[in-house]
Amino acid sequence: LLGGLYAVGASAVAARFGMTGLVSPGVGGLVLVFLALAVLQAGALFMAVGAACADTKDAQTMLTPVMLAILLPLMLWPAVLREPAGSLATLLCLVPPAAPFYGPLRLVMSPAPSPWLIAGSLAASLTGACLALAAAARIFRVGLLAYGRSATPREVVRWLLRGP
């Protein structure tokens, strides 16, 4: 639903400014797939933090590593824009926390990325989303049993590795 809303909004803005020919429907569809995977990955991580914490103070502490994992790759955009075909841009397209953000960026940049890079970026995005969902499911299951008290980061890691 959210992807459809973004697609309609982007199409309306592109039509308003006479730029509908700049992005092909195939690229637009891939961007929506990357968007869905990014939302799934980030949502699962936020759900895991919410399940492990009983109050907002503890949640703020637990959100720091999650936010760093999401924001740190985004801080590297200037380097990728300077050298879109460089090794940093290629690496960021293939690393799960960054792949859903850099895959679409590389799709619309020149020179065009190779098909293997886009396939690898999609695979990395899908892998990241699946790993985040699996981790969130484990934390959510144990976090529900620990209702009323917040977990420490050490406990959360233990839940991920060994279960309750």
Short mmCIF file of the C-alpha atoms (twelve columns), coordinates in Angstrom:
data_MODEL
# 
_entry.id   MODEL 
# 
loop_
_atom_site.group_PDB 
_atom_site.id 
_atom_site.type_symbol 
_atom_site.label_atom_id 
_atom_site.label_alt_id 
_atom_site.label_comp_id 
_atom_site.label_asym_id 
_atom_site.label_seq_id 
_atom_site.Cartn_x 
_atom_site.Cartn_y 
_atom_site.Cartn_z 
_atom_site.pdbx_PDB_model_num 
ATOM 1   C CA . LEU A 1   0.000  0.000   0.000   1 
ATOM 2   C CA . LEU A 2   2.758  2.411   0.976   1 
ATOM 3   C CA . GLY A 3   4.705  1.558   -2.184  1 
ATOM 4   C CA . GLY A 4   1.637  2.222   -4.304  1 
ATOM 5   C CA . LEU A 5   1.162  5.572   -2.613  1 
ATOM 6   C CA . TYR A 6   4.811  6.456   -3.304  1 
ATOM 7   C CA . ALA A 7   4.458  5.344   -6.940  1 
ATOM 8   C CA . VAL A 8   1.335  7.457   -7.488  1 
ATOM 9   C CA . GLY A 9   2.926  10.477  -5.812  1 
ATOM 10  C CA . ALA A 10  6.172  10.144  -7.769  1 
ATOM 11  C CA . SER A 11  4.252  9.735   -11.039 1 
ATOM 12  C CA . ALA A 12  2.165  12.826  -10.304 1 
ATOM 13  C CA . VAL A 13  5.249  14.919  -9.516  1 
ATOM 14  C CA . ALA A 14  7.091  13.618  -12.605 1 
ATOM 15  C CA . ALA A 15  4.067  14.398  -14.797 1 
ATOM 16  C CA . ARG A 16  3.755  17.876  -13.278 1 
ATOM 17  C CA . PHE A 17  7.331  18.741  -14.209 1 
ATOM 18  C CA . GLY A 18  7.353  16.897  -17.556 1 
ATOM 19  C CA . MET A 19  9.883  14.260  -16.460 1 
ATOM 20  C CA . THR A 20  7.900  11.061  -16.927 1 
ATOM 21  C CA . GLY A 21  10.419 9.662   -19.404 1 
ATOM 22  C CA . LEU A 22  13.379 9.780   -17.029 1 
ATOM 23  C CA . VAL A 23  12.606 6.587   -15.118 1 
ATOM 24  C CA . SER A 24  11.395 3.442   -16.815 1 
ATOM 25  C CA . PRO A 25  8.584  1.400   -15.251 1 
ATOM 26  C CA . GLY A 26  11.035 -1.476  -14.659 1 
ATOM 27  C CA . VAL A 27  13.333 0.742   -12.604 1 
ATOM 28  C CA . GLY A 28  10.335 2.145   -10.747 1 
ATOM 29  C CA . GLY A 29  9.202  -1.382  -9.903  1 
ATOM 30  C CA . LEU A 30  12.659 -2.319  -8.629  1 
ATOM 31  C CA . VAL A 31  12.745 0.794   -6.461  1 
ATOM 32  C CA . LEU A 32  9.412  -0.258  -4.930  1 
ATOM 33  C CA . VAL A 33  10.800 -3.742  -4.214  1 
ATOM 34  C CA . PHE A 34  13.845 -2.216  -2.530  1 
ATOM 35  C CA . LEU A 35  11.543 0.098   -0.560  1 
ATOM 36  C CA . ALA A 36  9.445  -2.816  0.673   1 
ATOM 37  C CA . LEU A 37  12.553 -4.738  1.762   1 
ATOM 38  C CA . ALA A 38  13.981 -1.692  3.551   1 
ATOM 39  C CA . VAL A 39  10.728 -1.097  5.427   1 
ATOM 40  C CA . LEU A 40  10.515 -4.781  6.346   1 
ATOM 41  C CA . GLN A 41  14.098 -4.825  7.616   1 
ATOM 42  C CA . ALA A 42  13.835 -1.621  9.657   1 
ATOM 43  C CA . GLY A 43  10.366 -2.481  10.963  1 
ATOM 44  C CA . ALA A 44  11.544 -5.869  12.197  1 
ATOM 45  C CA . LEU A 45  14.466 -4.295  14.035  1 
ATOM 46  C CA . PHE A 46  12.246 -1.695  15.673  1 
ATOM 47  C CA . MET A 47  9.747  -4.385  16.633  1 
ATOM 48  C CA . ALA A 48  12.518 -6.365  18.295  1 
ATOM 49  C CA . VAL A 49  13.555 -3.360  20.365  1 
ATOM 50  C CA . GLY A 50  9.955  -2.708  21.349  1 
ATOM 51  C CA . ALA A 51  9.480  -6.327  22.448  1 
ATOM 52  C CA . ALA A 52  12.626 -6.294  24.575  1 
ATOM 53  C CA . CYS A 53  11.878 -3.058  26.431  1 
ATOM 54  C CA . ALA A 54  9.240  -2.168  28.998  1 
ATOM 55  C CA . ASP A 55  9.663  1.614   28.976  1 
ATOM 56  C CA . THR A 56  10.892 4.367   26.667  1 
ATOM 57  C CA . LYS A 57  14.121 4.989   28.580  1 
ATOM 58  C CA . ASP A 58  15.289 1.431   27.963  1 
ATOM 59  C CA . ALA A 59  14.077 1.569   24.372  1 
ATOM 60  C CA . GLN A 60  16.206 4.653   23.688  1 
ATOM 61  C CA . THR A 61  19.284 2.804   24.904  1 
ATOM 62  C CA . MET A 62  18.511 -0.247  22.784  1 
ATOM 63  C CA . LEU A 63  17.722 1.847   19.699  1 
ATOM 64  C CA . THR A 64  21.238 3.269   19.467  1 
ATOM 65  C CA . PRO A 65  22.807 0.255   17.701  1 
ATOM 66  C CA . VAL A 66  19.757 -0.147  15.471  1 
ATOM 67  C CA . MET A 67  19.852 3.490   14.414  1 
ATOM 68  C CA . LEU A 68  23.608 3.294   13.817  1 
ATOM 69  C CA . ALA A 69  23.133 0.255   11.581  1 
ATOM 70  C CA . ILE A 70  20.543 2.168   9.571   1 
ATOM 71  C CA . LEU A 71  22.124 5.633   9.503   1 
ATOM 72  C CA . LEU A 72  25.835 4.853   9.191   1 
ATOM 73  C CA . PRO A 73  25.542 3.569   5.608   1 
ATOM 74  C CA . LEU A 74  23.431 6.606   4.714   1 
ATOM 75  C CA . MET A 75  26.240 8.910   5.790   1 
ATOM 76  C CA . LEU A 76  28.395 7.506   2.994   1 
ATOM 77  C CA . TRP A 77  26.212 8.865   0.176   1 
ATOM 78  C CA . PRO A 78  28.594 11.691  -0.769  1 
ATOM 79  C CA . ALA A 79  31.410 9.218   -1.428  1 
ATOM 80  C CA . VAL A 80  29.108 7.044   -3.543  1 
ATOM 81  C CA . LEU A 81  27.884 10.073  -5.501  1 
ATOM 82  C CA . ARG A 82  31.488 11.102  -6.238  1 
ATOM 83  C CA . GLU A 83  32.411 7.633   -7.510  1 
ATOM 84  C CA . PRO A 84  29.263 5.634   -8.372  1 
ATOM 85  C CA . ALA A 85  31.143 2.752   -9.989  1 
ATOM 86  C CA . GLY A 86  33.781 2.557   -7.258  1 
ATOM 87  C CA . SER A 87  34.490 -0.261  -4.848  1 
ATOM 88  C CA . LEU A 88  32.735 1.471   -1.910  1 
ATOM 89  C CA . ALA A 89  29.519 1.831   -3.900  1 
ATOM 90  C CA . THR A 90  29.724 -1.803  -4.990  1 
ATOM 91  C CA . LEU A 91  30.386 -3.001  -1.452  1 
ATOM 92  C CA . LEU A 92  27.491 -0.984  -0.019  1 
ATOM 93  C CA . CYS A 93  25.147 -2.493  -2.618  1 
ATOM 94  C CA . LEU A 94  26.040 -5.967  -1.367  1 
ATOM 95  C CA . VAL A 95  25.955 -5.476  2.430   1 
ATOM 96  C CA . PRO A 96  22.508 -6.200  3.941   1 
ATOM 97  C CA . PRO A 97  21.927 -3.125  6.128   1 
ATOM 98  C CA . ALA A 98  22.929 -0.785  3.289   1 
ATOM 99  C CA . ALA A 99  21.738 -2.717  0.229   1 
ATOM 100 C CA . PRO A 100 18.092 -1.524  0.253   1 
ATOM 101 C CA . PHE A 101 19.305 2.082   0.200   1 
ATOM 102 C CA . TYR A 102 22.174 1.853   -2.276  1 
ATOM 103 C CA . GLY A 103 20.561 -0.572  -4.742  1 
ATOM 104 C CA . PRO A 104 17.984 1.999   -5.905  1 
ATOM 105 C CA . LEU A 105 20.555 4.777   -5.818  1 
ATOM 106 C CA . ARG A 106 22.826 2.863   -8.173  1 
ATOM 107 C CA . LEU A 107 19.892 1.981   -10.447 1 
ATOM 108 C CA . VAL A 108 19.416 5.595   -11.469 1 
ATOM 109 C CA . MET A 109 23.070 6.654   -11.590 1 
ATOM 110 C CA . SER A 110 25.425 6.740   -14.518 1 
ATOM 111 C CA . PRO A 111 27.193 4.497   -15.423 1 
ATOM 112 C CA . ALA A 112 24.402 1.963   -15.131 1 
ATOM 113 C CA . PRO A 113 25.210 -0.911  -12.779 1 
ATOM 114 C CA . SER A 114 25.645 -4.403  -14.123 1 
ATOM 115 C CA . PRO A 115 22.720 -6.830  -13.797 1 
ATOM 116 C CA . TRP A 116 24.718 -9.022  -11.388 1 
ATOM 117 C CA . LEU A 117 25.142 -6.073  -9.030  1 
ATOM 118 C CA . ILE A 118 21.413 -5.357  -8.968  1 
ATOM 119 C CA . ALA A 119 20.655 -9.061  -8.458  1 
ATOM 120 C CA . GLY A 120 23.232 -9.192  -5.662  1 
ATOM 121 C CA . SER A 121 21.796 -6.082  -4.079  1 
ATOM 122 C CA . LEU A 122 18.295 -7.561  -4.190  1 
ATOM 123 C CA . ALA A 123 19.612 -10.803 -2.687  1 
ATOM 124 C CA . ALA A 124 21.437 -8.890  0.069   1 
ATOM 125 C CA . SER A 125 18.308 -6.838  0.794   1 
ATOM 126 C CA . LEU A 126 16.167 -9.963  0.965   1 
ATOM 127 C CA . THR A 127 18.736 -11.707 3.178   1 
ATOM 128 C CA . GLY A 128 18.892 -8.706  5.509   1 
ATOM 129 C CA . ALA A 129 15.113 -8.547  5.766   1 
ATOM 130 C CA . CYS A 130 14.840 -12.290 6.474   1 
ATOM 131 C CA . LEU A 131 17.588 -12.163 9.106   1 
ATOM 132 C CA . ALA A 132 15.985 -9.139  10.764  1 
ATOM 133 C CA . LEU A 133 12.607 -10.897 10.794  1 
ATOM 134 C CA . ALA A 134 14.098 -14.077 12.262  1 
ATOM 135 C CA . ALA A 135 15.938 -12.119 14.962  1 
ATOM 136 C CA . ALA A 136 12.856 -10.044 15.752  1 
ATOM 137 C CA . ALA A 137 10.721 -13.196 16.004  1 
ATOM 138 C CA . ARG A 138 13.104 -14.744 18.557  1 
ATOM 139 C CA . ILE A 139 13.313 -11.550 20.587  1 
ATOM 140 C CA . PHE A 140 9.554  -11.009 20.380  1 
ATOM 141 C CA . ARG A 141 8.799  -14.544 21.548  1 
ATOM 142 C CA . VAL A 142 11.089 -14.289 24.578  1 
ATOM 143 C CA . GLY A 143 10.252 -10.636 25.231  1 
ATOM 144 C CA . LEU A 144 6.582  -11.475 25.607  1 
ATOM 145 C CA . LEU A 145 7.451  -13.998 28.307  1 
ATOM 146 C CA . ALA A 146 9.443  -11.335 30.173  1 
ATOM 147 C CA . TYR A 147 6.473  -8.971  30.341  1 
ATOM 148 C CA . GLY A 148 6.941  -6.031  32.698  1 
ATOM 149 C CA . ARG A 149 10.712 -5.886  32.731  1 
ATOM 150 C CA . SER A 150 13.227 -4.680  30.205  1 
ATOM 151 C CA . ALA A 151 16.022 -6.832  28.898  1 
ATOM 152 C CA . THR A 152 19.650 -5.800  28.933  1 
ATOM 153 C CA . PRO A 153 21.576 -5.796  25.661  1 
ATOM 154 C CA . ARG A 154 23.467 -8.862  26.906  1 
ATOM 155 C CA . GLU A 155 20.170 -10.706 27.463  1 
ATOM 156 C CA . VAL A 156 18.958 -9.787  23.991  1 
ATOM 157 C CA . VAL A 157 22.137 -11.209 22.454  1 
ATOM 158 C CA . ARG A 158 21.675 -14.375 24.530  1 
ATOM 159 C CA . TRP A 159 18.057 -14.648 23.304  1 
ATOM 160 C CA . LEU A 160 19.296 -14.376 19.731  1 
ATOM 161 C CA . LEU A 161 21.995 -16.993 20.130  1 
ATOM 162 C CA . ARG A 162 20.409 -19.556 22.453  1 
ATOM 163 C CA . GLY A 163 16.769 -18.673 22.914  1 
ATOM 164 C CA . PRO A 164 15.122 -18.152 26.338  1 
# 
